[in-house]
Amino acid sequence: MSHASRLKASRLRVASLAAAALVLGASASAGLSCTLVNQDHCFFADGACAPGLVCDSCSSVNNGCVEQVSSESCRVTAGATMSATDTATTDATTTDDPTTTTTLEPTTSTTTDTTTDSTETATDPTEQPFTCEPGPAGHALCAGLDATKPYCWAKDTCGACGDFDGFTCIDATSGAAPACESNSGLCVECTPEFFEACLFPAACDADTFTCGPCTEHSQCETGACNLATGKCVPEEWTFWAENRPGCHTNEMKPGTKEEPWCTYHYSLMTLENYLADEIAVFIRPGTMPQPSLFQDVTWARTVILIGVTEEGEEPPVLKHTVENETRPVLYVDPSIEMDPRPSRLMIANLELLDATNADAINCVGAEVWVDDSRITNNRVPLTSLDCKYQIRRSVFTGHRSTPNLIESDITIENSYFTGNKVDADYVFRLVDTKMQIVYSTFVGNTNQENLPVLAVRCGNLASTLSVRNSVILGAEGYIYCGMGGTLGDDGGNFFGPPEIVNNLFNMPVKGVYRPKLIADLKDTATWQPGDPYRDFDGDKRPATAGAVDFSGADRP
């Protein structure tokens, strides 16, 4: 092989990584794909080695000075090397024909090789040589070279957290970020697979890979999060209930997963005897009409009702025993004067169904969280007097009356309000109430005469309404705050007449309108910090400030 051929082979092993790094594509000694960072290598010393040694560009042993090269293509002849800065811009053609002159034409140096003469003009590297040592300083150097290989695993060896056997994020970060996130190759505080890194009652956020207050029930090992405090519910305050006909014996059962109570109604009546500030009841699938949970559901504490289903199963149904029952399915009231503890009700993965003469949820002076649930075919989906509602990834459909929300604070996120046939010209009426609607969809709502209605109407001066990144098809005006109420069309919204619904959405299923991929909803919304990381189905949103997104509750 000619000198030019060997020189080109050596150059092809060099990549300019902002600090003149030598790339070892497949180290025979380590068996790893990694980046070797060593400006003391003989390659950068014009191939100079001690007497009896030769320079091997493929070896990291003894700075490349070895007794015998691993391959002739790796041999570096003394005086024939060039700078890493040059190699990054070299465009060369080589041949082994001894009668042919081969010219290498880099940006800053030129090499001519013939059978009788060899010359080269080279420039010196412009950056100071350095090596990496395991530790914070070494990690910083590696990260500066290549953000995808930010850790100095061993001397002069950079890589991602999952690249090396024996590498642990605990050691690399002194325990600050003990978990390895495989997709990014970064050490993080926690992952869903390594949630134990978060000390109870903290939880792992699957989107940010950080430990902190829980924001979803799924983040907790016990399966239940007190969303108001951000703390996971302890195991000793979690219980189980059946929800199916044929189970009628509650006596002497402890309410465990193995021996559940028969009904959620019985479980809550029994739990009144417990002194815990927070209680979670897991409800199995089924439909078993039960008496109204009227008054004292929370009794100055937090009660969490969570439906537990396997993939493909319908959520547990909560409905009345009496067909024409006029009391709410769930009623939340502090009920106890002089008790400083707040009353809170949290429901998830449930369906509140067929309270045709009653409210699905009635809240007075308390707080309600509704997650991943369906509120279907009730007279009124929810009523509120001096309450706080947090509604996420839920569907409200088939209702017959417009609720008045009075002196309350309502947040709606990633949710559907569809197919309601109400007794007014709007789906909601606000009285001294603040409402925020983000990434939600209002479609197919009419009055009793089948005419389209507004989504929200502010009823007085003290009410405020903010709408972002949402879809509202309805009566012209879409949202209205007269009489001095504050209205915020905060951008990213799509407003239109009901006639265009088929242009935007596929046929609805149980109140859910899924957008078409080519619909005009594409790129109409703008994601901002504080917006949900995921959509109605749990699919990821762009989650970068200013990134465009689909308006409405769901992405295609």
N, C-alpha and C positions, 0 to 999 in steps of 0.2 A: 504494500500500500504506500502511495506517495505521501510526502509530508503534508501536502495540502489536504489530502483525504483524511489523514489523522487529525489535522487541525480542525477541519469541519466537524468531524465526529465529536471532538471535544467541545466545540462551540455549541453544538446542538444539545449538550447537557446543561448548558448555562441559561438561566432565565433572569432577566432583570426584574426583581421584586422590590423596587424602590430602595434596596440596600445591597445590591450586587450579590445575590444569593446563589449558591451552587445547588442545582436540583439533582437529586439522586433518584431516578425514576423507579428503580426496583433494586434495593440494596440486597445483595446476596447474603450479607451477614445478618441483617435484621429481618428480612422477609417482609418489609413494610413499604407502603407508599407514603413518603414523607418528604419534607423539605429540609435539606442540610444547609445550615447557615454557618460558614466558617471561612472568614477572609484570610486565615493563616494557612489555608490549603496551598500546596506547592503549585497548583495551577495558577494562582495569583502571584507567585514569586518567580515567574518566568521558567517554571519547571525545575527550579533548582532544588537539589536534595544533597544530603551528605554523601561522601564517597561510598560506592558500593550499593547505593539505592537509586531507584528510578521513580519518576513521578507518574502516578496512576490517577487519572481524573475520575475514575469510577470508584475509588476507595476512599473511605473516611479515616482509615487507620493511620496513625502517625502523620496526620495532616497530608495524607496521600503518598508519602514517601515509603516505598515498599521494595523488597528484594526482587520481586518479579511481578510484572503487570498482570492483571486478571484477563486482559485481552489487548491485542496489539492496537485495536481501535481506541483504547483508553490511554495509550502511552502519550505523555507530553514531553516533547524534546526541549531541553533547556534552551531558553531564549526565544521560544516560538509561541508563547502565549500572548493573549490580548486581554483588554479590560472587559469586565462584565458589562460596562456601559456600551461598548462597541458591539458585543455579541447580541444585545437586544435588538439591534437595528441591522444585523448582517443579512444580506441576501446573496448567496453564493452558489456557484455551480462547480462541481469537481469531476475529475476523471482520473483514472489510473493509467491512461495511455502515456508512456514516457516521452512520446514525440509531441505531445500537446501541451501548450502553456495554459494553465488554469489561473484565472484572476478572481479573487474574492473581493467584493465591493461593498464594504460596510460604509456607514455614514461618515465615520471619523478615521478609518484606517484602511489600508490597502495591502494585500499580500500577493506576491507573484511567485509561482513555483515552476521551475523547469528542471530538467535532468541535471543541470550544471550549476544552478544558482537559486538561492532562496532568500528573499528580503521581506521585511515587514516593518511598517511604521505604525506605532500604536500610541494611543493616548492613555493617560493614567485614569483610574476610577476617580470620580468626583466626590464620592461619599466615603466617609470614614469606615474602615473595616470594624466588624464587631462579631461577637458570638453570643449565643443565648445559653443561659443556665436556668434549670428549673427554679421557679419562684416567680413572684409578682413582676419583677423587672424583666425576666425572660419572657413571661406571657405577654407583657406589653410590647416587647420587640417583635414577637411572632405575630401578634394582632396587627401591628403596624405594617408588616409585610403582606399578610394575607388574612383577611377577616374570617375566612372559612377554616383557617388553621391557627387559632389564636393561643394555643398552649405550648409551652416549651416542656415537652414530655421528658426528654433526656438532653444531655449536652448537645447543643447545635441541632436539635430535632424538634420541628414544629408539627402540630397536627390538631385535629378536632378531638373533642372529648371521647368519642367512640372509636378512635382509630387504633388504640393500643391496648393490648392485654396488660393488665396490671395498673393501668392508669386510673386514678379515682379523682372525681371532682372534689371529694372531701379534702384530699391532700393538696390538690392544685389551688384550691381557694380557701384553705384553712377552715373549711366547714361553712363558709359564708354562702356558697352555692353548691350543695352536695349532690345534686341530681344532674344527670346528663340527658339533655333533650336531643333525641336522635335526629330529628329533622334538620335542626340548625347546627348541631355539633357543639352547642354551647353548654356550659355549666350553668344551672339555674337553681333557684331555691327549692323547687319541687316539680314533679310531674304527676299526672293522674296515676301513673304506675308506681310512683314513689311519694305518695302523699304523706307517708309516715315522717317525712322530713319536717312537716309542719306540726308543731307541738299542739296537742288538743288544748283548747277548743278551736284553735285556728284551722283554716282549711286551705287547700291548694286551688288557685284559680287556673283552670285548664287553658285559658287564653293568654294570660300574662306570665304563667309559670312562677307565680309569687305566692308566698304565704301571707295570709291576712284574714280579715273577717269573711265568713262564708256569705256568698250571694246566691247560691243555688243549693237545693237539698242534696244533689248528687255529689257535691264537693265533700260531704261529711261521711266519715266511716260508718256512722250510725244511720245514715240515710235521711237525716232530718236536721234542718238548719233553722234556728230562730232568726229570721231575716231582719228583724228589727234590731237585734243586738249584734248580729254577725257571728254568733257562737253556735257550734254544733251541740245538739241536744244530747246529754249523757245517755248511755245505754239503759240505765236504770229507770229512765223516764220515757221509754218507748214501749208501746203496746200494740197488739194486733187484734183485728176484728174480721169476722166473716161478713159476707154481704149477700147471702143466698138463701132461698127458701129451703126449708127442711132442717135448718139449724135453729133450735129453739131453747137449748139448755145453756144458760150462762153460769148457773150456780157452780161454785167450787172450781171454776177455771181461772187460771192466773193471768190470762190475757197475753200469753207469750206467742211467739211464732208457731211453736209446736202445739200449744193449747189455746187458741184464740177465743175471744168472746164471739158470740153469734152476731151481734149487731153493733154498728158504730154508736147507735143511740144508747144502748146499754153501757157501752164503754165510757161514754162521756158522763152518764149519770153516776156511774161507779167512781169515776175519777174525781168527782166533786169531793170525795173523802180524802184525796191526796193533797199534800201541802206544797207540791212543787210549783214553782213559778211558770214552768213551761212543760208541756206534755205533748208527745207525738203519738198519733194512732195511725197505724198502717192498715188500710182497708183492702181486702182482696176483691177480685172482680165478681160482678154479679149484680142483680137487681132485686132488692128485697124492700118493698114499701115499709116505711117505719114512721113512728109518730114524729111530728114536727119538733125540731130542736129549738124550742121556744123559750127564750130567756135563759140567762145564766150559762150560756154555752161556754163562755170564757171565764166568767166569774173572777174578774180582776186578775187575770193571768193570760198566758199565751197557750192556745190550743192549736195544734197542727194536724190536719187531716190529709193523708197522702194515699192516693190509690197506687197499688202495686200490681203491675201487669207484666206479662211476658210479651215479646214481640208479636204483633198481630192481634193481641187481645184488646177488647174495648174497655174503656175505663169503668170503674165501679160507678153505679148510678145511685144517687141520693134522691128519693122522691117520697111523697106523702103516702100514708096508709089510706087516708080518706080522699076520695077522688076530688071532691069539691072543697077541700080544706082551704080556709082563707088565711091561715097563719103562714109565715114565711117558712121556706125549707130550712134556712139557717138565719138565726136572729142573734145579733151581737149587741150586748148592752152591759155596761159596767155593773149595774144592779146593786152594788154595795157602796153606800156613801162612806166617805171618810177613809176609803182604802186607796192609798197612793199608787198602787200597782195598776198599770194600764191594762185594758182588756184588748186582746188581739186574737183574731182568727186568721189562720193561713190554710188555704186549700191548694192541692196540687194533683193533677191527673185524675180529676173527678168530673162527673156530669151531673148537673142539677137539672132535673127534668120534670116537665108537665105539671108545674104548679099553676094550673090554668086560671085560678082565681086568687093567686097570691104572689108575693115577691119571692124570687129565688134567694136573694140575700137582703136582709134588712139590718142596717147598721145605725146605731145611735151612740154617739160619744165614744167611739172605739176605733180600732184600726183593722183593716182587712187586706190580705194579700191573696190574689187569685193568679195561679200559675198553671199553664198547660192544661186548662180545663175547658169544658163546654157547658154553657148555660143556655138551655134549649127549651123552647115552647112553654115559657112561663108568662104570667100576666105582665110582670115587670122584672127585668133582669136583676136590678139592684136599686135600692133606695139608700139615701144617706142624709143624716142630720148630724153635723159636727163630727164628721168621720174623715179618716184618711184611707184612700184606696190605692193599692198598687196592683195594676193588672198587666200581666205579661203573657204573651204567646197563648192567648185564649180566644174562644169564639163565642159570641153572643148572637143568637139567631132565633127567629120565630116568635118574637115577643109581641104583645098586643097593646102595650100602654107605654107612654113616655114617662120616665122617671124624673122627678124633681130632685136635684142635688143641692142641698142647702148647707151653707156655712161649712163647706168641706174642701178637701184637697184631693184631687183625682189625677193619677198618672196612668196613661194608657200607652203600652209599648208592644210592638210586634203582634197586634191583635186585630180580630175581625169583628165588625158590627154589620151584619148582612141579613137580608131577607126578613127584616122586622116590619110588621104592619101595624103602625102605632095610631093612637087616637089624637095626635097633634101633627103639626107641620114640621117637626124636628125630632131627632132621635133622643137628644138630651136637652134639658133646660137647666141652666145654672142660675142659682140665687145666692149671692154672696159667696161664690165658690171659685176656686182656682183650678183650672184643668190644663194639663199638658198632654198632647197627643204626638207621639213619635213613631214613625215607621208603622203606621196602621192603615187599615182599609175599611172604608164605608161604602158599600155597594148594595143596590137592590132594596133599599129601605123606602117604604111608601106609607101614605096615610090610609085610612079605611076606604077611601075612594080610589085607591091604587095610583095616586098621583105622587111623584117624587117629593121627598122632604129634605130639609136641611139636615146636616149632621149634628150641629150644636147651635143652640141659641142662648145668648147671655140675657138674663132676665132683668138685670138691674145694674146700677153704677159700680157696685163693689166686685163684680165678677170679672175674671180675666181668663182669656183663652189663648193658648199657644199651640200652633200646629206646624210640624216639620216632617219632611220626607214621607208624606202620607198620600193616599189616593182617596178622593171623595168624588163619587158620581152621584148626583142628586139634583135637587131643585137649584135653579140659578141663584147664585150668592153663596151656596154651599155651607158657609159658616157665617154667623151673624152675631154681632155684639152692638145692639142699639142702646139707647138710653145712657150713653156714656161709658158703657163697659169697654174694657181694654181687649182688643183683638190683635193677635200676632200671627200673621202669615209669615213664618220665619224661614221660608225657602225650602226648595226641594219637593214641593207638593205638586200633585197632578189633580186638577179639577176638571170635571167635564160632565156632560149630560148622560143620563143612563143608557141612551141608545147606542153608545159606543162600547158597551161592556164586552161584547163578543170580539171586538178588535183587540182588546187588552188581555182578556182572561180566557182560560179554558172553562169548561162547564163546572159549576160549583159542586163540591162534595161535602155534605154536612156543614154547609155555611162557609166553606173555605174556597176562595177564588184564587187559583194559582195563575200567575202571569205567564203569558206567552213569551218565548225567548226573544222574538223580534218585535215585541210590543213597544209602543211609544214610552213605556215606563222606564226603559233602559236609559241609564245615565242621566236621569232627571233629579236624583237625590244626591246629596253630598254628605259623606260621613264626617263627623266631627268628634273629638274627644268627649266622652260622656255618653255617646250613642251606644246601643247594644252591639256587642261583638258578633252576635249571631242572629239569624232570622227566625221566623215562626217555626220552622222545622229543625232548627239547630245548625243550619248551614252557615259557614263563616261569611261575614260581611268583609269588605276590604280593610276596615280597621286601620286606615291611615288618614291622617288629617287632610281634608280636601279631596279625598278619593271619590270618584263618582260611583253611584250605586243605583239599584232599582228602588223606586218609591214603593211604599206599601209594606205590608206585613211579611211578605215572602219573596224570595228570589227564585227564579226558575232553575 
